[in-house]
Amino acid sequence: MISKDEIGRDAIQEFCRLVLNPRYLAWLETTLAGFPPSSKPFDILEELIYRSDDADIPFVAVLDWKADIADLEGSIRYLVKRNFDMEVIIPQSQQFPISYHISYDNVLKKYDEALSTQGFRLGMIRNEIDQCWFFVCKADMYVVCVSHLEKIGDGVEKIVFTQDWEKYEPVVGIDEMEEGVKKLLIDMVWVLSRKEDYTIIESLVERTSYRDLISGIDGLSYELEKREIPFILRLECRTLVDMFRTRMEGYIEKRFNICLTLPNSGLFKNRKFITHEGVLMGFEEAFNQFGLTARLLDFGIDYSLFMILHPEEDITRIIAFLENCTPVKVIPIPKDFRDFNMFR
């Protein structure tokens, strides 16, 4: 009897054949052969997505849920050109309001509709992290792609495929944020950011609105990171160790004018993501050597991971402010994220 994992592996292979140009199938066969038999299908798919990017294989476009529309437009053109040797006519990012990103109402739907008139469909693989995984397939193979994807993973908690953009829940509500939330954001800016950044951050808060505090923190962190302004660290659960190390070294240099070398992935052996056991705790030990203390912020939203990093002498005051004046829980770095309710 064929096991569920074997069915999932076969489904990955068939899905890849529908979205990749035949010239990339040799890479696919070689890469799939390198996975041990114990590998779970969803883990294989996820790893293929990241490896394909490193190998310049046009497999699946990985975008943040608040990515610029120009990034989506460019990714779609890239996938169609590389896999199907065609140019497509799709909406240009300039046609949308400047404040829009890919999760705003009707953005994804408009691109899917434009593709469908030219024999293609846009698909999205939902996952447990704050990313959108997009692929493009021939329109007549869309339902077949769906059937293959549904055989991968452990049910809806692992992978959900969006077949109907009307059911996709976009980020909405630019005008819905109450003044009290905006004031709280500004208070947090005064406590958590550098004095030289107050003006620009306050300006961003004043002219941009979000529906609630979590949306405000998430959106503000994203906008500030694009401007290379240190604030609250917005992390993804599947961030690779070496990517995190590089990002943190840059953050610490900008924020505290400290140049330091943090642990690389070799120290953690097979633990490649920051949420694997002991990884963030290992980084915390390095932070402590320079008088810095890290804490996680729990907003009560699954898979939302934020971190603050401050001098040891300031951390007690900052924690007191966050716990007394905001709905945020401040949590020490856990050794094992399986014990942390955000990742159960």
C-alpha positions as CSV (number, residue, x, y, z in Angstrom):
1,M,0.0,0.0,0.0
2,I,1.3,3.4,-1.0
3,S,1.9,5.7,2.0
4,K,0.5,9.2,2.3
5,D,4.1,10.6,2.2
6,E,4.8,8.7,-1.0
7,I,1.6,10.2,-2.6
8,G,2.7,13.6,-1.4
9,R,6.2,13.2,-3.0
10,D,4.6,12.1,-6.3
11,A,2.2,15.1,-6.1
12,I,5.2,17.5,-5.7
13,Q,6.8,16.1,-8.8
14,E,3.7,16.3,-10.9
15,F,2.9,19.8,-9.7
16,C,6.5,20.9,-10.6
17,R,6.1,19.5,-14.1
18,L,3.0,21.7,-14.6
19,V,4.6,25.0,-13.6
20,L,8.2,24.6,-14.7
21,N,9.7,24.7,-18.2
22,P,11.0,21.2,-19.2
23,R,14.5,22.6,-19.3
24,Y,14.4,22.8,-15.5
25,L,13.2,19.3,-14.8
26,A,16.8,17.8,-14.6
27,W,17.4,20.2,-11.7
28,L,14.1,19.0,-10.2
29,E,15.0,15.3,-10.5
30,T,18.5,15.8,-9.0
31,T,17.2,18.0,-6.1
32,L,14.3,15.6,-5.2
33,A,16.7,12.7,-5.2
34,G,18.8,14.4,-2.5
35,F,16.0,14.3,0.1
36,P,16.0,11.4,2.6
37,P,13.0,9.1,2.6
38,S,11.9,10.4,6.0
39,S,11.3,13.9,4.6
40,K,7.8,15.1,4.8
41,P,6.2,16.3,1.6
42,F,5.4,19.8,2.8
43,D,9.0,20.2,4.1
44,I,10.3,19.1,0.7
45,L,8.0,21.6,-1.1
46,E,9.2,24.4,1.2
47,E,12.8,23.5,0.7
48,L,12.4,23.3,-3.1
49,I,11.0,26.8,-3.1
50,Y,14.0,28.2,-1.3
51,R,16.5,26.1,-3.2
52,S,15.0,27.1,-6.5
53,D,15.5,30.7,-5.7
54,D,19.2,30.1,-4.9
55,A,19.6,28.2,-8.2
56,D,17.7,30.8,-10.3
57,I,15.0,28.3,-11.1
58,P,11.6,30.1,-11.8
59,F,9.5,27.8,-9.6
60,V,7.5,29.8,-7.0
61,A,7.6,33.5,-6.2
62,V,8.0,34.2,-2.4
63,L,6.6,37.6,-1.3
64,D,5.8,39.1,2.0
65,W,2.1,39.6,2.5
66,K,2.7,43.4,2.5
67,A,5.0,43.4,-0.5
68,D,4.8,46.2,-3.0
69,I,2.5,45.5,-6.0
70,A,5.5,46.1,-8.3
71,D,7.1,43.0,-6.8
72,L,4.1,40.9,-7.6
73,E,3.9,42.3,-11.2
74,G,7.6,41.6,-11.7
75,S,7.3,38.1,-10.3
76,I,4.4,37.2,-12.6
77,R,6.2,38.5,-15.7
78,Y,9.3,36.6,-14.7
79,L,7.5,33.2,-14.1
80,V,5.6,33.4,-17.4
81,K,8.6,34.5,-19.4
82,R,11.0,31.9,-18.0
83,N,8.6,28.9,-17.9
84,F,6.3,29.6,-20.9
85,D,8.4,31.9,-23.1
86,M,5.7,34.4,-23.3
87,E,5.1,38.1,-22.5
88,V,1.8,38.8,-20.8
89,I,-0.4,41.9,-20.5
90,I,-1.2,42.5,-16.8
91,P,-2.0,45.5,-14.7
92,Q,1.0,47.8,-13.9
93,S,1.7,48.6,-10.3
94,Q,1.3,52.4,-11.0
95,Q,-2.4,51.8,-11.7
96,F,-3.0,51.2,-8.0
97,P,-3.0,53.8,-5.2
98,I,0.5,54.4,-3.9
99,S,-0.5,53.1,-0.4
100,Y,-1.6,49.7,-1.7
101,H,0.3,46.4,-1.3
102,I,-0.5,43.0,-2.6
103,S,-3.0,42.0,0.1
104,Y,-5.3,44.9,-0.5
105,D,-8.8,44.1,-1.8
106,N,-9.0,43.0,-5.4
107,V,-5.2,43.3,-6.2
108,L,-4.6,39.6,-6.6
109,K,-7.9,39.1,-8.3
110,K,-7.1,41.7,-11.0
111,Y,-3.8,39.9,-11.8
112,D,-5.5,36.5,-11.9
113,E,-8.3,37.9,-14.2
114,A,-5.7,39.4,-16.6
115,L,-3.8,36.2,-16.8
116,S,-6.9,34.1,-17.4
117,T,-7.7,36.0,-20.6
118,Q,-4.3,34.9,-21.9
119,G,-4.5,31.2,-21.0
120,F,-2.8,31.3,-17.5
121,R,-3.9,31.4,-13.9
122,L,-2.3,32.8,-10.7
123,G,-2.2,30.4,-7.8
124,M,-1.2,30.9,-4.2
125,I,0.0,28.4,-1.7
126,R,-1.1,29.4,1.8
127,N,1.3,28.5,4.7
128,E,2.0,29.0,8.4
129,I,4.3,32.0,7.9
130,D,3.8,35.7,6.9
131,Q,4.6,34.9,3.2
132,C,2.6,34.4,0.0
133,W,3.9,31.7,-2.3
134,F,2.7,32.4,-5.9
135,F,2.9,30.2,-9.0
136,V,1.6,30.6,-12.5
137,C,0.2,27.7,-14.5
138,K,-1.7,27.1,-17.8
139,A,-5.4,27.8,-17.2
140,D,-6.5,24.4,-18.2
141,M,-4.1,22.8,-15.7
142,Y,-5.2,25.0,-12.8
143,V,-7.6,22.4,-11.3
144,V,-4.9,19.7,-11.7
145,C,-2.4,21.8,-9.8
146,V,-4.9,22.2,-7.0
147,S,-5.5,18.5,-6.8
148,H,-1.7,17.8,-6.5
149,L,-1.2,20.5,-3.9
150,E,-4.1,19.1,-1.8
151,K,-2.1,15.9,-1.4
152,I,0.8,17.6,0.2
153,G,1.1,18.3,3.9
154,D,-1.0,17.3,6.9
155,G,-4.3,18.9,6.1
156,V,-5.5,22.5,6.2
157,E,-3.2,23.4,9.1
158,K,-0.2,22.9,6.9
159,I,-1.4,24.0,3.4
160,V,-4.5,25.6,2.0
161,F,-4.8,26.5,-1.6
162,T,-6.8,29.6,-2.5
163,Q,-9.0,28.8,-5.5
164,D,-11.3,31.7,-5.2
165,W,-9.8,35.2,-4.6
166,E,-13.1,36.3,-3.3
167,K,-12.4,34.1,-0.3
168,Y,-9.0,35.5,0.3
169,E,-9.0,37.8,3.3
170,P,-7.1,40.9,2.4
171,V,-5.6,43.4,4.8
172,V,-8.1,46.2,4.8
173,G,-9.0,49.3,6.7
174,I,-6.8,52.3,6.1
175,D,-9.4,54.6,7.6
176,E,-10.5,52.2,10.4
177,M,-7.8,52.8,13.0
178,E,-9.0,54.7,16.1
179,E,-7.0,57.7,17.3
180,G,-6.3,55.8,20.6
181,V,-4.3,53.2,18.7
182,K,-2.4,55.8,16.8
183,K,-1.5,57.5,20.0
184,L,-0.3,54.2,21.5
185,L,1.9,53.6,18.5
186,I,3.5,57.0,18.9
187,D,4.0,56.3,22.6
188,M,5.8,53.1,21.6
189,V,7.9,55.0,19.1
190,W,9.1,57.3,21.9
191,V,10.1,54.4,24.1
192,L,11.5,52.0,21.5
193,S,13.2,54.0,18.8
194,R,16.2,56.3,18.5
195,K,15.8,60.0,19.2
196,E,17.1,60.9,15.8
197,D,14.3,58.8,14.2
198,Y,11.4,60.2,16.1
199,T,10.3,62.8,13.5
200,I,10.3,60.4,10.5
201,I,8.5,57.6,12.4
202,E,5.9,59.9,13.9
203,S,5.3,61.3,10.4
204,L,4.7,57.7,9.1
205,V,2.3,57.0,11.9
206,E,0.4,60.2,11.4
207,R,-0.2,59.8,7.7
208,T,-0.8,56.0,7.7
209,S,-3.6,54.2,9.5
210,Y,-4.1,50.5,10.4
211,R,-7.1,48.7,11.7
212,D,-5.6,47.7,15.1
213,L,-2.3,47.6,17.1
214,I,-0.9,44.4,15.5
215,S,-1.5,45.8,12.0
216,G,0.1,49.1,13.1
217,I,3.2,47.5,14.5
218,D,3.5,45.1,11.6
219,G,3.0,47.7,9.0
220,L,5.2,50.3,10.7
221,S,8.0,47.8,11.2
222,Y,7.8,46.8,7.5
223,E,8.0,50.5,6.4
224,L,10.9,51.3,8.7
225,E,12.9,48.2,7.6
226,K,12.6,49.3,4.0
227,R,14.1,52.7,5.1
228,E,16.8,50.9,7.2
229,I,15.5,52.5,10.4
230,P,15.8,50.3,13.5
231,F,12.6,49.8,15.5
232,I,10.9,46.6,16.5
233,L,12.3,43.6,14.7
234,R,9.7,41.9,12.6
235,L,10.7,38.2,12.1
236,E,9.4,35.2,10.2
237,C,9.3,31.9,11.9
238,R,11.2,30.2,8.9
239,T,14.0,32.8,8.8
240,L,17.3,30.9,8.1
241,V,20.0,31.2,10.7
242,D,22.5,32.9,8.5
243,M,20.0,35.4,7.1
244,F,19.0,36.3,10.7
245,R,22.7,36.7,11.7
246,T,23.4,39.1,8.8
247,R,20.3,41.1,9.5
248,M,21.0,41.4,13.2
249,E,24.6,42.4,12.7
250,G,23.4,45.3,10.5
251,Y,20.6,46.2,12.9
252,I,22.9,46.3,15.9
253,E,25.5,48.5,14.1
254,K,22.8,51.0,13.0
255,R,21.0,51.0,16.4
256,F,23.9,50.9,18.8
257,N,26.9,51.6,16.7
258,I,28.4,48.3,17.7
259,C,30.2,46.0,15.2
260,L,30.0,42.4,16.3
261,T,30.2,38.9,14.8
262,L,27.2,36.7,15.7
263,P,27.1,32.9,15.6
264,N,26.7,31.3,12.1
265,S,24.7,28.3,11.1
266,G,27.6,25.9,11.7
267,L,27.2,26.4,15.4
268,F,23.7,25.0,15.4
269,K,24.3,21.9,13.2
270,N,21.1,20.8,11.6
271,R,18.9,23.5,13.1
272,K,18.5,25.8,10.1
273,F,15.6,28.1,11.2
274,I,15.6,30.6,14.1
275,T,12.7,28.8,15.8
276,H,14.6,25.5,16.0
277,E,15.6,24.5,19.5
278,G,18.3,26.7,21.1
279,V,19.0,28.9,18.1
280,L,17.6,32.3,19.4
281,M,19.0,31.4,22.8
282,G,22.4,31.1,21.3
283,F,22.1,34.5,19.7
284,E,20.9,35.9,23.0
285,E,24.1,34.8,24.7
286,A,26.1,36.7,22.1
287,F,23.8,39.8,22.6
288,N,24.4,39.6,26.4
289,Q,28.2,39.8,26.0
290,F,27.7,43.3,24.6
291,G,25.2,44.4,27.3
292,L,22.1,43.9,25.1
293,T,18.9,42.0,26.1
294,A,16.4,40.5,23.7
295,R,12.7,39.9,24.4
296,L,9.9,38.6,22.2
297,L,6.6,40.4,21.9
298,D,3.4,38.3,21.9
299,F,0.4,40.0,20.3
300,G,-1.8,36.9,20.7
301,I,-1.6,36.2,17.0
302,D,-0.3,32.9,15.8
303,Y,3.0,32.9,13.9
304,S,3.6,36.7,14.4
305,L,7.1,37.1,15.8
306,F,8.5,40.4,16.9
307,M,11.6,41.0,18.9
308,I,13.0,44.0,20.8
309,L,16.7,44.4,21.6
310,H,17.9,47.1,24.1
311,P,20.7,47.8,26.6
312,E,20.3,45.8,29.8
313,E,19.9,49.0,31.9
314,D,16.9,50.0,29.8
315,I,15.0,46.7,29.4
316,T,13.2,46.8,32.8
317,R,11.7,50.3,32.0
318,I,10.7,49.2,28.5
319,I,9.1,46.0,29.7
320,A,7.1,47.9,32.3
321,F,5.8,50.3,29.7
322,L,4.8,47.5,27.3
323,E,3.1,45.4,29.9
324,N,1.3,48.3,31.7
325,C,0.4,50.5,28.7
326,T,-0.2,48.1,25.8
327,P,-1.9,44.7,25.3
328,V,1.5,43.2,24.4
329,K,3.0,40.3,26.4
330,V,6.8,40.5,26.8
331,I,8.4,37.0,26.8
332,P,12.0,35.9,27.4
333,I,13.7,34.0,24.6
334,P,12.5,30.3,24.9
335,K,14.8,27.4,24.4
336,D,12.3,25.4,22.5
337,F,9.5,27.1,20.5
338,R,7.3,24.0,20.8
339,D,6.7,25.2,24.4
340,F,5.7,28.7,23.1
341,N,2.0,29.0,22.5
342,M,2.5,31.1,19.3
343,F,4.0,28.1,17.5
344,R,1.9,25.2,18.7
